[in-house]
Amino acid sequence: MCPYERRQAVVILNPVAHNVPSRKRLDEADAWLREQGWTVTWRETTGPDDARAMAAQAADQRAELVIACGGDGTVNSIANGLVGSESTLGVVAAGMSNIWAREIGLGKQPLDAVQKMAFGERRLIDTGRAGNRYFVLFVGYGFDSAVIERVPNRAKDRLGAASYFLPVVREAMSWRGRPITVRIDGVTRRLDVLMAFAGNTRLYAGITRITPLAIADDGRLDVCIYSGRGRRDIAFHAMRTLLQLHRKSPKVLYRQARRVEFEWEEPIPCHVDGDLLPDCPREVVNVPLSLWVATPAGAVSPIFSRPAYAPPAELSLHQPQKG
């Protein structure tokens, strides 16, 4: 059963994303949607803010399904245009890993993905907000953001995950913990922070889980803070995270929270869903039930605690923060 009455879709394609599906595969998906009675509008991005603006316009025009065809950054930008609207975020996977598609069980083939979405379910999930930027997956401060800073976009598009190898090694040799005061739901700790992380979902980089208990619709973010001095602690944390033992470490603080605040003398680099932020927001909050997402019918994922449903009349979606 199709959960979309008017069957109106907008597909926003990032043509320079890594591993973009071929035009033949995209045409197959488009033809199938039209055969099922869908009206499909295709848009291509040409600049960094295009996807968000296109998604916001699609939401204003009451498009039922807005499909991101790109990597996690494209998904993030489109989510920022849809938060608080009735439009539903869908995904045709591209990019290096497309973590959101993997979390909800959408495959890499465009035709299969649109079939699963068209006859799937709509769910409401939380988003996080770092400053004025919303995120679907996570926000990171410190070490991993410094690595992202070192990788040019052209290298990511050409080499994919391999482009991160040398920057990871270089930052691991030079990065040092920074003294930061962290306030988690009002409880304050002073730590030498190597990396601070707040996750709405579980997968990280497609290979491990920094926030393995995160649930995307529980009204909380999972906060994981790695403390320490330098390269030895970084190596220790990396090994234990790959083995999923990091939460037992005395140098890891793991909490579930609605709000996280930071105080520092010198800001550290920050990213949301793998995209660097130009500023370094001091506050991260959970924004409950603020984004509709498309999932396969009967999707079973540990990141969902609520069934797929239509919102009750009294439920008011979060409206995006202005400014």
C-alpha positions as a Markdown table, in Angstrom:
| # | Residue | x | y | z |
|---|---|---|---|---|
| 1 | Met | 0.0 | 0.0 | 0.0 |
| 2 | Cys | 1.3 | 3.4 | -1.0 |
| 3 | Pro | 1.4 | 5.9 | 2.0 |
| 4 | Tyr | 1.4 | 8.9 | -0.4 |
| 5 | Glu | -2.0 | 10.1 | -1.6 |
| 6 | Arg | -1.0 | 12.5 | -4.4 |
| 7 | Arg | 2.2 | 10.7 | -5.4 |
| 8 | Gln | 4.3 | 13.8 | -5.9 |
| 9 | Ala | 8.1 | 13.4 | -5.7 |
| 10 | Val | 11.0 | 15.7 | -6.1 |
| 11 | Val | 14.4 | 14.1 | -6.7 |
| 12 | Ile | 17.4 | 16.3 | -5.8 |
| 13 | Leu | 20.6 | 15.0 | -7.4 |
| 14 | Asn | 24.1 | 15.9 | -6.4 |
| 15 | Pro | 25.9 | 15.1 | -9.8 |
| 16 | Val | 29.4 | 15.3 | -8.3 |
| 17 | Ala | 28.9 | 13.0 | -5.3 |
| 18 | His | 31.0 | 9.9 | -5.2 |
| 19 | Asn | 29.4 | 6.8 | -6.6 |
| 20 | Val | 26.4 | 8.6 | -8.1 |
| 21 | Pro | 24.2 | 5.9 | -9.9 |
| 22 | Ser | 24.4 | 5.9 | -13.7 |
| 23 | Arg | 21.9 | 7.8 | -15.7 |
| 24 | Lys | 20.5 | 4.4 | -16.9 |
| 25 | Arg | 19.8 | 3.3 | -13.4 |
| 26 | Leu | 18.2 | 6.6 | -12.5 |
| 27 | Asp | 16.0 | 6.5 | -15.6 |
| 28 | Glu | 14.8 | 3.1 | -14.6 |
| 29 | Ala | 13.7 | 4.4 | -11.2 |
| 30 | Asp | 12.1 | 7.4 | -12.8 |
| 31 | Ala | 10.2 | 5.3 | -15.4 |
| 32 | Trp | 8.9 | 3.0 | -12.7 |
| 33 | Leu | 7.6 | 5.9 | -10.5 |
| 34 | Arg | 5.8 | 7.4 | -13.5 |
| 35 | Glu | 4.2 | 4.0 | -14.3 |
| 36 | Gln | 2.9 | 3.9 | -10.8 |
| 37 | Gly | 1.2 | 7.3 | -11.3 |
| 38 | Trp | 3.8 | 9.5 | -9.7 |
| 39 | Thr | 4.6 | 13.1 | -10.8 |
| 40 | Val | 8.4 | 13.3 | -10.6 |
| 41 | Thr | 10.5 | 16.5 | -10.7 |
| 42 | Trp | 14.2 | 16.3 | -11.0 |
| 43 | Arg | 16.6 | 19.0 | -9.7 |
| 44 | Glu | 20.4 | 19.1 | -9.9 |
| 45 | Thr | 22.6 | 21.0 | -7.4 |
| 46 | Thr | 25.4 | 23.3 | -8.6 |
| 47 | Gly | 26.4 | 24.8 | -5.3 |
| 48 | Pro | 26.8 | 24.0 | -1.6 |
| 49 | Asp | 23.4 | 25.4 | -0.4 |
| 50 | Asp | 21.3 | 24.3 | -3.4 |
| 51 | Ala | 20.0 | 21.1 | -1.9 |
| 52 | Arg | 18.6 | 22.8 | 1.2 |
| 53 | Ala | 17.0 | 25.6 | -0.8 |
| 54 | Met | 15.5 | 23.1 | -3.3 |
| 55 | Ala | 14.2 | 21.0 | -0.5 |
| 56 | Ala | 12.6 | 24.0 | 1.3 |
| 57 | Gln | 10.9 | 25.0 | -1.9 |
| 58 | Ala | 9.6 | 21.4 | -2.4 |
| 59 | Ala | 8.2 | 21.5 | 1.1 |
| 60 | Asp | 6.5 | 24.9 | 0.5 |
| 61 | Gln | 4.9 | 23.3 | -2.6 |
| 62 | Arg | 3.8 | 20.4 | -0.5 |
| 63 | Ala | 5.7 | 17.7 | -2.3 |
| 64 | Glu | 5.0 | 14.4 | -0.5 |
| 65 | Leu | 8.4 | 12.7 | -1.1 |
| 66 | Val | 11.7 | 14.6 | -1.5 |
| 67 | Ile | 14.4 | 12.1 | -2.5 |
| 68 | Ala | 18.1 | 12.8 | -1.9 |
| 69 | Cys | 20.4 | 11.3 | -4.5 |
| 70 | Gly | 23.8 | 11.9 | -3.1 |
| 71 | Gly | 26.0 | 11.3 | 0.0 |
| 72 | Asp | 25.4 | 12.0 | 3.7 |
| 73 | Gly | 26.1 | 15.7 | 3.1 |
| 74 | Thr | 23.3 | 15.9 | 0.5 |
| 75 | Val | 20.9 | 14.0 | 2.8 |
| 76 | Asn | 21.8 | 16.5 | 5.6 |
| 77 | Ser | 21.3 | 19.6 | 3.4 |
| 78 | Ile | 17.9 | 18.3 | 2.3 |
| 79 | Ala | 16.9 | 17.4 | 5.8 |
| 80 | Asn | 17.7 | 21.0 | 6.8 |
| 81 | Gly | 15.2 | 22.2 | 4.2 |
| 82 | Leu | 12.5 | 19.7 | 5.4 |
| 83 | Val | 12.6 | 19.9 | 9.2 |
| 84 | Gly | 9.2 | 20.8 | 10.6 |
| 85 | Ser | 7.4 | 20.2 | 7.3 |
| 86 | Glu | 5.0 | 17.5 | 6.2 |
| 87 | Ser | 7.3 | 16.4 | 3.3 |
| 88 | Thr | 9.1 | 13.1 | 3.7 |
| 89 | Leu | 12.8 | 12.6 | 3.2 |
| 90 | Gly | 13.7 | 9.7 | 1.0 |
| 91 | Val | 17.2 | 8.5 | -0.2 |
| 92 | Val | 18.7 | 7.0 | -3.3 |
| 93 | Ala | 22.2 | 6.1 | -2.0 |
| 94 | Ala | 25.3 | 7.6 | -3.4 |
| 95 | Gly | 28.4 | 9.1 | -1.7 |
| 96 | Met | 31.1 | 7.1 | 0.1 |
| 97 | Ser | 28.9 | 5.2 | 2.6 |
| 98 | Asn | 25.4 | 6.9 | 2.8 |
| 99 | Ile | 25.0 | 5.9 | 6.4 |
| 100 | Trp | 21.3 | 6.8 | 6.6 |
| 101 | Ala | 20.4 | 4.5 | 3.7 |
| 102 | Arg | 22.3 | 1.7 | 5.5 |
| 103 | Glu | 20.6 | 2.4 | 8.8 |
| 104 | Ile | 17.1 | 2.0 | 7.4 |
| 105 | Gly | 17.8 | -0.9 | 5.0 |
| 106 | Leu | 17.7 | 0.9 | 1.6 |
| 107 | Gly | 20.0 | -0.7 | -1.0 |
| 108 | Lys | 22.3 | 0.9 | -3.5 |
| 109 | Gln | 20.1 | 0.3 | -6.6 |
| 110 | Pro | 17.9 | 3.3 | -7.4 |
| 111 | Leu | 14.9 | 1.2 | -8.7 |
| 112 | Asp | 14.9 | -1.0 | -5.6 |
| 113 | Ala | 15.2 | 2.0 | -3.3 |
| 114 | Val | 12.2 | 3.9 | -4.9 |
| 115 | Gln | 10.1 | 0.7 | -4.9 |
| 116 | Lys | 10.8 | 0.3 | -1.2 |
| 117 | Met | 10.0 | 3.9 | -0.5 |
| 118 | Ala | 6.9 | 4.2 | -2.6 |
| 119 | Phe | 5.3 | 1.1 | -1.0 |
| 120 | Gly | 7.0 | 1.6 | 2.4 |
| 121 | Glu | 6.2 | 3.6 | 5.5 |
| 122 | Arg | 6.5 | 7.1 | 6.8 |
| 123 | Arg | 8.1 | 7.6 | 10.2 |
| 124 | Leu | 8.8 | 10.6 | 12.4 |
| 125 | Ile | 12.3 | 10.9 | 13.8 |
| 126 | Asp | 14.2 | 13.3 | 15.9 |
| 127 | Thr | 16.9 | 15.5 | 14.5 |
| 128 | Gly | 19.8 | 17.1 | 16.4 |
| 129 | Arg | 20.7 | 20.8 | 16.1 |
| 130 | Ala | 24.2 | 22.2 | 16.5 |
| 131 | Gly | 23.8 | 26.0 | 16.5 |
| 132 | Asn | 21.5 | 26.7 | 13.6 |
| 133 | Arg | 22.3 | 23.5 | 11.6 |
| 134 | Tyr | 20.2 | 20.3 | 11.9 |
| 135 | Phe | 21.6 | 16.8 | 11.6 |
| 136 | Val | 20.2 | 13.4 | 11.0 |
| 137 | Leu | 23.2 | 11.3 | 12.0 |
| 138 | Phe | 25.6 | 13.0 | 14.3 |
| 139 | Val | 27.7 | 16.0 | 15.2 |
| 140 | Gly | 31.4 | 15.7 | 16.0 |
| 141 | Tyr | 34.0 | 18.0 | 17.6 |
| 142 | Gly | 37.7 | 17.7 | 17.6 |
| 143 | Phe | 39.8 | 14.9 | 16.1 |
| 144 | Asp | 37.5 | 13.6 | 13.3 |
| 145 | Ser | 36.6 | 17.1 | 12.3 |
| 146 | Ala | 40.3 | 18.0 | 12.0 |
| 147 | Val | 40.7 | 15.0 | 9.7 |
| 148 | Ile | 37.8 | 16.2 | 7.5 |
| 149 | Glu | 39.4 | 19.6 | 7.3 |
| 150 | Arg | 42.5 | 18.0 | 5.7 |
| 151 | Val | 40.6 | 16.2 | 2.9 |
| 152 | Pro | 39.7 | 18.3 | -0.2 |
| 153 | Asn | 36.3 | 17.7 | -1.8 |
| 154 | Arg | 38.0 | 16.7 | -5.1 |
| 155 | Ala | 39.9 | 14.0 | -3.3 |
| 156 | Lys | 36.8 | 12.6 | -1.7 |
| 157 | Asp | 34.9 | 12.6 | -5.0 |
| 158 | Arg | 37.8 | 10.9 | -6.8 |
| 159 | Leu | 39.2 | 8.5 | -4.2 |
| 160 | Gly | 36.3 | 8.0 | -1.8 |
| 161 | Ala | 37.2 | 6.6 | 1.7 |
| 162 | Ala | 40.9 | 6.1 | 0.7 |
| 163 | Ser | 41.3 | 9.9 | 0.7 |
| 164 | Tyr | 41.0 | 9.8 | 4.5 |
| 165 | Phe | 44.0 | 7.5 | 5.2 |
| 166 | Leu | 46.9 | 10.0 | 5.2 |
| 167 | Pro | 44.9 | 12.8 | 7.0 |
| 168 | Val | 43.9 | 10.3 | 9.8 |
| 169 | Val | 47.6 | 9.3 | 10.3 |
| 170 | Arg | 48.8 | 13.0 | 10.3 |
| 171 | Glu | 46.2 | 14.1 | 12.8 |
| 172 | Ala | 46.7 | 11.1 | 15.0 |
| 173 | Met | 50.4 | 12.1 | 15.3 |
| 174 | Ser | 49.7 | 15.8 | 16.1 |
| 175 | Trp | 46.2 | 16.2 | 17.6 |
| 176 | Arg | 46.2 | 16.9 | 21.4 |
| 177 | Gly | 43.4 | 16.9 | 23.9 |
| 178 | Arg | 41.8 | 20.4 | 24.6 |
| 179 | Pro | 40.6 | 21.5 | 28.0 |
| 180 | Ile | 36.8 | 21.9 | 27.6 |
| 181 | Thr | 34.0 | 22.2 | 30.1 |
| 182 | Val | 31.1 | 20.0 | 29.0 |
| 183 | Arg | 27.6 | 20.4 | 30.4 |
| 184 | Ile | 25.3 | 17.5 | 29.7 |
| 185 | Asp | 21.7 | 18.2 | 30.7 |
| 186 | Gly | 23.0 | 20.6 | 33.4 |
| 187 | Val | 25.7 | 18.2 | 34.8 |
| 188 | Thr | 29.2 | 19.8 | 34.3 |
| 189 | Arg | 32.5 | 18.0 | 33.7 |
| 190 | Arg | 36.0 | 19.4 | 32.8 |
| 191 | Leu | 37.8 | 17.2 | 30.4 |
| 192 | Asp | 40.8 | 17.1 | 28.1 |
| 193 | Val | 38.7 | 16.4 | 25.0 |
| 194 | Leu | 40.2 | 14.6 | 22.0 |
| 195 | Met | 36.8 | 14.1 | 20.3 |
| 196 | Ala | 33.2 | 14.9 | 21.4 |
| 197 | Phe | 30.4 | 13.2 | 19.6 |
| 198 | Ala | 26.6 | 13.4 | 19.8 |
| 199 | Gly | 24.7 | 10.7 | 17.8 |
| 200 | Asn | 21.1 | 10.4 | 16.7 |
| 201 | Thr | 22.0 | 7.1 | 14.9 |
| 202 | Arg | 24.6 | 4.3 | 15.3 |
| 203 | Leu | 26.8 | 3.7 | 12.3 |
| 204 | Tyr | 30.0 | 5.7 | 11.9 |
| 205 | Ala | 32.1 | 5.8 | 8.7 |
| 206 | Gly | 30.3 | 2.6 | 7.7 |
| 207 | Ile | 32.7 | 0.5 | 9.8 |
| 208 | Thr | 31.9 | 1.0 | 13.5 |
| 209 | Arg | 29.5 | 2.4 | 16.0 |
| 210 | Ile | 30.5 | 5.3 | 18.3 |
| 211 | Thr | 27.0 | 5.6 | 19.7 |
| 212 | Pro | 25.8 | 2.0 | 19.7 |
| 213 | Leu | 22.7 | 2.6 | 21.9 |
| 214 | Ala | 21.4 | 5.6 | 19.9 |
| 215 | Ile | 17.7 | 5.6 | 19.0 |
| 216 | Ala | 16.5 | 8.1 | 16.4 |
| 217 | Asp | 13.0 | 8.7 | 17.9 |
| 218 | Asp | 13.5 | 8.7 | 21.7 |
| 219 | Gly | 13.9 | 12.4 | 22.3 |
| 220 | Arg | 17.6 | 12.1 | 23.2 |
| 221 | Leu | 21.0 | 12.1 | 21.7 |
| 222 | Asp | 23.7 | 9.7 | 22.7 |
| 223 | Val | 26.8 | 11.6 | 23.8 |
| 224 | Cys | 30.3 | 10.0 | 23.6 |
| 225 | Ile | 33.3 | 12.0 | 24.7 |
| 226 | Tyr | 36.8 | 10.7 | 24.3 |
| 227 | Ser | 39.4 | 12.3 | 26.6 |
| 228 | Gly | 43.1 | 12.1 | 26.7 |
| 229 | Arg | 46.3 | 13.8 | 25.7 |
| 230 | Gly | 47.5 | 12.6 | 22.3 |
| 231 | Arg | 48.5 | 9.9 | 19.9 |
| 232 | Arg | 48.7 | 7.0 | 22.4 |
| 233 | Asp | 45.2 | 7.8 | 23.6 |
| 234 | Ile | 43.9 | 8.2 | 20.1 |
| 235 | Ala | 45.2 | 4.8 | 19.1 |
| 236 | Phe | 43.7 | 3.3 | 22.3 |
| 237 | His | 40.3 | 4.8 | 21.6 |
| 238 | Ala | 40.3 | 3.8 | 18.0 |
| 239 | Met | 41.1 | 0.1 | 18.8 |
| 240 | Arg | 38.5 | -0.1 | 21.5 |
| 241 | Thr | 35.9 | 1.6 | 19.4 |
| 242 | Leu | 36.4 | -0.9 | 16.5 |
| 243 | Leu | 36.1 | -3.7 | 19.1 |
| 244 | Gln | 33.0 | -2.0 | 20.6 |
| 245 | Leu | 34.7 | -1.8 | 24.0 |
| 246 | His | 35.0 | 2.0 | 24.2 |
| 247 | Arg | 32.1 | 2.6 | 26.6 |
| 248 | Lys | 33.9 | 0.6 | 29.3 |
| 249 | Ser | 37.0 | 2.9 | 29.2 |
| 250 | Pro | 37.5 | 5.3 | 32.1 |
| 251 | Lys | 38.6 | 7.9 | 29.4 |
| 252 | Val | 35.2 | 7.7 | 27.7 |
| 253 | Leu | 32.2 | 9.5 | 28.9 |
| 254 | Tyr | 28.9 | 8.1 | 27.5 |
| 255 | Arg | 25.6 | 9.6 | 28.3 |
| 256 | Gln | 22.1 | 10.1 | 26.8 |
| 257 | Ala | 20.9 | 13.7 | 26.9 |
| 258 | Arg | 18.6 | 16.3 | 25.4 |
| 259 | Arg | 21.2 | 19.1 | 25.5 |
| 260 | Val | 25.0 | 19.4 | 25.5 |
| 261 | Glu | 26.9 | 22.6 | 26.1 |
| 262 | Phe | 30.6 | 23.4 | 25.7 |
| 263 | Glu | 32.8 | 26.1 | 27.1 |
| 264 | Trp | 36.3 | 26.6 | 25.7 |
| 265 | Glu | 39.0 | 29.2 | 25.3 |
| 266 | Glu | 39.8 | 28.2 | 21.8 |
| 267 | Pro | 37.1 | 26.7 | 19.5 |
| 268 | Ile | 37.8 | 23.3 | 17.9 |
| 269 | Pro | 36.6 | 22.2 | 14.4 |
| 270 | Cys | 33.1 | 20.8 | 14.2 |
| 271 | His | 31.1 | 18.8 | 11.6 |
| 272 | Val | 27.5 | 17.6 | 11.2 |
| 273 | Asp | 26.9 | 14.4 | 9.2 |
| 274 | Gly | 30.4 | 14.7 | 7.8 |
| 275 | Asp | 30.1 | 18.4 | 6.6 |
| 276 | Leu | 32.3 | 20.9 | 8.3 |
| 277 | Leu | 30.6 | 23.9 | 9.9 |
| 278 | Pro | 32.1 | 27.4 | 9.4 |
| 279 | Asp | 31.6 | 28.2 | 13.1 |
| 280 | Cys | 31.9 | 26.0 | 16.2 |
| 281 | Pro | 28.5 | 26.0 | 18.0 |
| 282 | Arg | 28.7 | 25.7 | 21.7 |
| 283 | Glu | 25.3 | 24.0 | 22.1 |
| 284 | Val | 23.8 | 20.8 | 20.7 |
| 285 | Val | 20.2 | 19.9 | 21.3 |
| 286 | Asn | 17.8 | 17.1 | 20.4 |
| 287 | Val | 14.8 | 18.3 | 18.4 |
| 288 | Pro | 12.1 | 15.6 | 18.9 |
| 289 | Leu | 9.9 | 14.2 | 16.2 |
| 290 | Ser | 10.9 | 16.9 | 13.7 |
| 291 | Leu | 11.5 | 15.1 | 10.4 |
| 292 | Trp | 9.4 | 12.6 | 8.3 |
| 293 | Val | 11.5 | 9.9 | 6.7 |
| 294 | Ala | 10.6 | 7.2 | 4.2 |
| 295 | Thr | 11.5 | 3.6 | 5.2 |
| 296 | Pro | 10.9 | 0.2 | 3.7 |
| 297 | Ala | 7.6 | -1.5 | 4.8 |
| 298 | Gly | 8.1 | -3.4 | 8.0 |
| 299 | Ala | 11.6 | -2.0 | 8.4 |
| 300 | Val | 13.3 | -3.5 | 11.5 |
| 301 | Ser | 16.1 | -1.4 | 12.8 |
| 302 | Pro | 17.4 | -0.8 | 16.4 |
| 303 | Ile | 17.3 | 2.9 | 15.8 |
| 304 | Phe | 13.5 | 3.0 | 15.8 |
| 305 | Ser | 11.5 | 2.6 | 19.0 |
| 306 | Arg | 8.1 | 3.8 | 17.6 |
| 307 | Pro | 6.0 | 2.1 | 14.9 |
| 308 | Ala | 5.4 | 3.8 | 11.6 |
| 309 | Tyr | 2.2 | 5.9 | 12.0 |
| 310 | Ala | 0.4 | 9.0 | 10.9 |
| 311 | Pro | 0.6 | 11.7 | 13.6 |
| 312 | Pro | -2.4 | 12.3 | 15.9 |
| 313 | Ala | -4.2 | 15.5 | 15.4 |
| 314 | Glu | -2.7 | 17.1 | 18.5 |
| 315 | Leu | 0.9 | 16.4 | 17.4 |
| 316 | Ser | 2.5 | 19.6 | 16.1 |
| 317 | Leu | 5.8 | 19.1 | 14.3 |
| 318 | His | 8.7 | 21.1 | 15.5 |
| 319 | Gln | 9.1 | 24.3 | 13.5 |
| 320 | Pro | 12.7 | 25.1 | 12.4 |
| 321 | Gln | 14.6 | 27.8 | 14.2 |
| 322 | Lys | 14.9 | 31.0 | 12.3 |
| 323 | Gly | 18.1 | 32.9 | 11.8 |
